[in-house]
Amino acid sequence: MSQPYETLPEDRFWRTAVAERDALEIAGLWQPRYPIKRRTRIVTAGSCFAQHFSKALVARRYRWLDFEPGPAGLTAEQRKDYHYGTFSFRTGNIYTPGMLLQWLTWALTDATPPDEVWEKDGRFYDPFRPGVEPGGFLSVEELLTSRAETLAAIAEAVRGAQVFVFTMGLTEAWNSRETGVEYAVCPGTLAGQYDADRHGFVNHGFGALMGDMTAALRLMFRANRALKVLLTVSPVPLTATASGQHVLTATSHSKSLLRAVASELTAAQSRVDYFPSYEIITHPAYRGRFFAPNLRSVLPEGVDHVMTQFFQDQASTFGGEAAAVTPPPRPLPTIEEPAEPELTEAEELRCEEEILATFAPDQRHG
């Protein structure tokens, strides 16, 4: 009598699917639930790695939407510095499900953000996106007006999109002990003043992450009944951890929880899907070839390979040819000859989490 494993395809077995293949030939990691076509209205948000997704879509002439493009006349560098065009709205990086829920609640309900504003050297910073305005805002009024524009853009994006791509990055966060709101970064690192009596550290567990992400999905689906959500997990390790663990094990802990949340939500909700960019970059089968020498920054070749798999799996499932980027992708690096990171040091510092790297001992005392 036959048993179930006798009829499984070769991609269900480690030897035939992974061990006997070159890593770059591993395929079919994703069986997408719904088609994403060139005319599909797509918005993106999340951690630093999320910006690679939008760049890849634009390079292949997909319909990535920017609901907060910013004023005319800015140079390309100024647009980057002021966080225009990085995501579909000017929130800066959204690292946790709790931060996403927070922004969606303010944008899609009658709830309003607290009055808290950070000040430094006579300039004003938004605690929930302190890096979007280099040097801070001139006044509190300017800050609040800018935030209102972003909240309006979020609402418009959720209601106008067909696919919302969200990249989860962290489980660790800092919040207000008084109001419970979550900050984009620890007070006192980029702006503001840290006060142990007013500010608390939280490392969200599985239940909290699931609860926050489920509530965020509920808000989005209520605002747009046709919306689909594509989840990813950032493959970028933590810059620093306040958990008390070694940063390596803290990274494993955080990413494992986020990956489990993505799986559970995909299994429970038909309008949610998960794309395995995390596995493609980090799995030992790829031997670290997509990381820069610092073992943290993702190389452009890694991003190219991730997005190539994305479009190939879409084509395999729904027919047609995989979308190609113009100009053609760069050649993949060898392990012996790594390429340069996708983001320069200056670009990485636009991500709030990267600010923490400047507090490392060699930076403090060097």
C-alpha positions as CSV (number, residue, x, y, z in Angstrom):
1,M,0.0,0.0,0.0
2,S,1.4,3.4,-1.0
3,Q,2.0,6.1,1.5
4,P,1.8,10.0,1.1
5,Y,5.5,10.7,0.5
6,E,5.7,8.4,-2.5
7,T,3.7,10.9,-4.6
8,L,5.2,14.1,-3.5
9,P,7.0,16.3,-6.1
10,E,10.8,16.8,-5.9
11,D,10.5,20.3,-4.3
12,R,9.1,18.7,-1.1
13,F,12.4,16.9,-0.5
14,W,15.6,18.6,0.8
15,R,18.0,16.6,-1.3
16,T,16.3,17.2,-4.7
17,A,15.0,20.7,-3.9
18,V,18.0,22.2,-2.2
19,A,21.1,20.0,-1.6
20,E,21.5,18.9,-5.2
21,R,20.9,22.3,-6.7
22,D,23.0,25.5,-7.0
23,A,21.4,28.0,-4.6
24,L,20.5,30.3,-7.5
25,E,18.5,27.5,-9.1
26,I,16.2,27.0,-6.2
27,A,12.8,28.0,-7.5
28,G,9.1,27.9,-6.6
29,L,9.5,29.1,-3.0
30,W,6.3,31.1,-3.4
31,Q,2.9,30.0,-4.6
32,P,1.1,33.3,-4.8
33,R,-2.6,33.5,-3.9
34,Y,-3.5,36.3,-6.3
35,P,-2.0,37.9,-9.4
36,I,-0.1,41.1,-9.3
37,K,0.0,42.7,-12.7
38,R,1.6,45.8,-14.2
39,R,-1.7,47.7,-13.7
40,T,-2.3,46.5,-10.2
41,R,-2.3,49.5,-7.8
42,I,0.4,48.7,-5.3
43,V,1.5,50.6,-2.1
44,T,4.4,49.7,0.1
45,A,5.3,50.4,3.8
46,G,7.5,49.0,6.5
47,S,11.1,48.7,7.6
48,C,14.1,49.8,5.6
49,F,14.1,46.7,3.4
50,A,10.6,47.6,2.1
51,Q,12.0,50.4,-0.1
52,H,13.7,47.8,-2.3
53,F,10.3,46.4,-3.2
54,S,9.1,49.7,-4.5
55,K,12.3,50.3,-6.5
56,A,12.0,46.9,-8.1
57,L,8.4,47.5,-9.1
58,V,9.1,50.9,-10.6
59,A,12.1,49.5,-12.5
60,R,9.8,46.9,-14.1
61,R,7.2,49.6,-14.9
62,Y,4.7,48.3,-12.4
63,R,2.0,50.6,-10.9
64,W,3.6,51.5,-7.6
65,L,1.7,54.5,-6.1
66,D,3.1,57.4,-4.2
67,F,0.4,59.2,-2.3
68,E,2.7,61.8,-0.8
69,P,5.1,62.8,-3.5
70,G,6.2,66.1,-1.9
71,P,6.6,69.6,-3.3
72,A,7.8,70.2,-6.9
73,G,11.4,71.3,-7.4
74,L,13.2,69.0,-5.0
75,T,16.3,67.3,-6.3
76,A,16.5,63.5,-6.2
77,E,18.8,63.7,-3.1
78,Q,16.5,66.1,-1.3
79,R,13.6,63.8,-1.9
80,K,15.6,61.0,-0.3
81,D,16.6,63.1,2.6
82,Y,13.1,64.2,3.3
83,H,11.7,60.7,2.9
84,Y,9.6,61.4,-0.2
85,G,9.2,58.5,-2.6
86,T,10.7,56.0,-0.1
87,F,7.3,54.5,0.8
88,S,3.8,55.3,-0.5
89,F,3.4,57.9,2.3
90,R,5.9,59.9,4.4
91,T,5.8,57.9,7.7
92,G,9.5,57.0,7.5
93,N,10.1,53.4,8.5
94,I,7.3,51.4,10.2
95,Y,9.2,48.7,12.0
96,T,6.5,46.8,14.0
97,P,2.9,45.7,13.6
98,G,2.1,48.0,16.5
99,M,3.5,51.0,14.7
100,L,1.5,50.1,11.6
101,L,-1.7,49.8,13.7
102,Q,-1.0,53.1,15.3
103,W,-0.7,55.0,12.0
104,L,-3.8,53.2,10.6
105,T,-5.8,54.0,13.7
106,W,-5.0,57.7,13.4
107,A,-5.6,57.8,9.6
108,L,-8.8,55.7,9.4
109,T,-10.6,56.4,12.7
110,D,-11.5,59.4,14.8
111,A,-8.5,58.7,17.1
112,T,-5.8,61.4,17.2
113,P,-2.1,61.2,18.1
114,P,-1.0,62.6,21.5
115,D,0.3,66.1,21.7
116,E,3.9,65.0,22.4
117,V,6.6,66.7,20.4
118,W,10.3,66.3,20.7
119,E,12.6,69.3,20.7
120,K,16.3,69.7,20.0
121,D,18.3,72.8,19.5
122,G,15.2,74.9,18.9
123,R,13.8,72.6,16.3
124,F,10.8,70.2,16.6
125,Y,10.7,66.5,15.8
126,D,7.7,64.1,15.3
127,P,8.2,61.2,17.8
128,F,6.5,58.9,15.4
129,R,8.7,59.7,12.4
130,P,11.6,61.8,13.7
131,G,13.8,61.3,10.7
132,V,11.6,62.6,7.9
133,E,12.5,66.2,8.3
134,P,16.3,66.7,8.4
135,G,17.2,69.2,11.1
136,G,13.6,69.2,12.5
137,F,10.5,71.3,11.8
138,L,10.6,75.1,12.4
139,S,7.5,75.0,14.6
140,V,5.1,72.7,16.3
141,E,2.4,74.0,13.9
142,E,4.5,73.0,10.8
143,L,5.1,69.6,12.3
144,L,1.3,69.0,13.0
145,T,0.4,70.2,9.5
146,S,2.9,67.9,7.9
147,R,1.7,64.9,10.0
148,A,-1.9,65.6,9.0
149,E,-0.9,65.5,5.4
150,T,0.7,62.1,6.0
151,L,-2.3,60.7,7.7
152,A,-4.5,61.8,4.8
153,A,-2.1,60.1,2.4
154,I,-2.2,56.9,4.4
155,A,-6.0,56.9,4.3
156,E,-6.0,57.6,0.5
157,A,-3.4,54.9,0.0
158,V,-5.4,52.2,1.8
159,R,-8.6,53.1,0.1
160,G,-7.0,53.4,-3.4
161,A,-4.7,50.4,-3.5
162,Q,-5.3,46.9,-4.6
163,V,-2.3,45.4,-2.9
164,F,-0.7,46.7,0.3
165,V,2.9,45.4,0.8
166,F,4.1,45.5,4.4
167,T,7.5,44.5,5.5
168,M,7.8,43.6,9.2
169,G,11.2,44.4,10.7
170,L,11.3,44.4,14.5
171,T,9.7,43.2,17.6
172,E,11.5,45.6,19.9
173,A,10.2,49.1,20.5
174,W,10.1,52.0,22.9
175,N,6.8,53.6,24.1
176,S,5.3,56.1,26.4
177,R,4.4,54.7,29.8
178,E,1.7,57.4,30.1
179,T,-0.1,57.0,26.7
180,G,1.2,53.7,25.5
181,V,2.0,55.1,22.0
182,E,5.0,53.5,20.3
183,Y,7.9,55.7,19.1
184,A,9.9,55.1,15.9
185,V,13.1,55.1,17.9
186,C,14.2,55.4,21.5
187,P,13.9,58.9,22.8
188,G,17.2,60.7,23.1
189,T,18.9,58.9,20.2
190,L,17.8,61.1,17.3
191,A,15.9,63.8,19.2
192,G,14.0,64.2,22.5
193,Q,15.2,63.2,25.9
194,Y,15.1,59.8,27.4
195,D,13.4,59.5,30.8
196,A,13.2,56.1,32.4
197,D,10.1,57.1,34.4
198,R,8.2,58.1,31.2
199,H,9.6,55.8,28.5
200,G,9.5,52.0,28.5
201,F,11.1,49.3,26.4
202,V,8.9,46.5,25.1
203,N,9.9,43.3,23.1
204,H,6.5,42.3,21.7
205,G,5.6,38.6,22.0
206,F,3.8,36.5,19.5
207,G,0.4,37.2,20.9
208,A,0.9,41.0,20.9
209,L,2.3,40.9,17.3
210,M,-0.6,38.8,16.1
211,G,-3.1,41.0,17.8
212,D,-1.6,44.2,16.4
213,M,-1.3,42.8,12.9
214,T,-4.8,41.3,12.9
215,A,-6.3,44.7,14.1
216,A,-4.3,46.5,11.4
217,L,-5.7,44.2,8.7
218,R,-9.2,44.6,10.1
219,L,-8.9,48.4,9.7
220,M,-7.6,48.2,6.2
221,F,-10.1,45.6,5.0
222,R,-12.9,47.7,6.5
223,A,-11.7,50.7,4.6
224,N,-11.2,48.8,1.3
225,R,-13.1,45.6,0.8
226,A,-11.1,44.7,-2.3
227,L,-7.7,45.2,-0.7
228,K,-5.1,42.3,-0.6
229,V,-2.1,42.4,1.7
230,L,1.3,40.9,1.0
231,L,3.5,40.4,4.0
232,T,7.2,40.1,4.0
233,V,9.8,40.0,6.8
234,S,13.0,42.1,6.6
235,P,16.1,39.9,6.3
236,V,18.2,42.7,7.8
237,P,19.6,41.9,11.3
238,L,19.0,44.2,14.3
239,T,21.4,47.1,14.5
240,A,21.3,46.9,18.3
241,T,19.1,45.3,21.0
242,A,17.9,46.5,24.4
243,S,16.5,43.0,25.2
244,G,19.5,41.9,27.3
245,Q,20.3,39.2,24.8
246,H,23.3,39.0,22.4
247,V,22.3,40.9,19.3
248,L,22.6,37.7,17.2
249,T,20.2,35.7,19.3
250,A,17.9,38.7,19.7
251,T,17.8,39.0,15.9
252,S,16.8,35.3,15.6
253,H,14.2,35.7,18.3
254,S,12.6,38.8,16.6
255,K,12.7,37.4,13.0
256,S,11.3,34.0,14.1
257,L,8.3,35.6,15.7
258,L,7.6,37.9,12.8
259,R,7.9,35.0,10.4
260,A,5.5,32.9,12.5
261,V,3.0,35.8,12.5
262,A,3.1,36.0,8.8
263,S,2.5,32.3,8.4
264,E,-0.4,32.3,10.9
265,L,-2.1,35.2,9.2
266,T,-1.7,33.7,5.7
267,A,-3.3,30.5,6.9
268,A,-6.1,32.3,8.6
269,Q,-7.0,35.0,6.1
270,S,-7.6,34.4,2.4
271,R,-6.7,38.1,1.5
272,V,-3.3,37.9,3.1
273,D,-0.2,36.3,1.4
274,Y,3.5,36.0,2.4
275,F,6.4,36.4,0.1
276,P,9.7,34.7,1.3
277,S,12.2,37.4,0.7
278,Y,13.5,36.7,4.2
279,E,14.4,33.1,3.4
280,I,16.0,34.0,0.0
281,I,18.4,36.4,1.7
282,T,19.1,34.7,5.0
283,H,18.9,30.9,4.5
284,P,22.1,28.9,4.8
285,A,21.5,27.4,1.4
286,Y,22.5,30.8,-0.1
287,R,25.8,30.8,2.0
288,G,25.5,34.5,2.9
289,R,26.3,35.6,-0.7
290,F,23.7,38.3,-0.6
291,F,25.1,40.1,2.4
292,A,27.8,42.7,2.4
293,P,31.0,42.1,4.5
294,N,29.3,43.6,7.5
295,L,26.8,40.6,7.3
296,R,23.9,43.0,7.6
297,S,23.5,45.2,4.5
298,V,21.8,43.4,1.6
299,L,23.7,43.6,-1.7
300,P,21.9,44.9,-4.8
301,E,22.3,41.5,-6.4
302,G,20.4,40.0,-3.5
303,V,17.5,42.4,-4.1
304,D,17.6,41.6,-7.8
305,H,17.4,37.9,-7.1
306,V,14.6,38.3,-4.6
307,M,12.5,40.3,-7.1
308,T,13.4,38.0,-10.0
309,Q,11.9,35.1,-7.9
310,F,8.8,37.3,-7.1
311,F,8.0,37.8,-10.8
312,Q,9.0,34.3,-11.9
313,D,6.6,32.8,-9.3
314,Q,3.8,35.1,-10.4
315,A,4.3,34.1,-14.0
316,S,4.5,30.4,-13.1
317,T,1.3,30.5,-11.2
318,F,-0.8,32.9,-13.4
319,G,0.8,32.6,-16.8
320,G,2.8,35.0,-18.9
321,E,6.4,36.0,-18.8
322,A,8.3,37.2,-15.8
323,A,8.8,40.9,-15.7
324,A,12.3,42.0,-16.6
325,V,14.1,45.1,-15.3
326,T,15.6,47.6,-17.7
327,P,18.6,47.8,-17.7
328,P,19.3,44.0,-17.1
329,P,20.1,42.9,-13.6
330,R,23.7,43.0,-12.4
331,P,25.6,39.7,-12.5
332,L,25.4,37.8,-9.2
333,P,28.4,38.0,-6.9
334,T,30.7,35.2,-6.0
335,I,31.3,34.4,-2.4
336,E,34.9,35.5,-2.8
337,E,34.1,38.8,-4.5
338,P,31.3,40.6,-2.7
339,A,29.7,43.7,-4.3
340,E,28.8,47.0,-2.7
341,P,25.7,47.2,-0.5
342,E,22.4,48.2,-2.0
343,L,22.2,51.2,0.3
344,T,25.1,53.6,0.9
345,E,26.1,54.5,4.5
346,A,24.3,57.8,4.1
347,E,21.1,56.1,2.8
348,E,21.2,53.6,5.7
349,L,21.3,56.5,8.2
350,R,17.9,57.6,6.9
351,C,16.5,54.6,8.6
352,E,15.9,55.5,12.2
353,E,17.2,52.1,13.5
354,E,20.5,52.8,11.9
355,I,21.1,55.7,14.2
356,L,21.6,53.1,17.0
357,A,24.8,52.0,15.3
358,T,26.5,55.3,16.2
359,F,26.2,54.4,19.9
360,A,28.3,51.3,19.5
361,P,31.4,51.3,21.8
362,D,33.9,51.8,19.0
363,Q,31.9,54.8,17.8
364,R,31.6,56.3,21.3
365,H,35.2,56.0,22.2
366,G,36.9,55.8,18.8
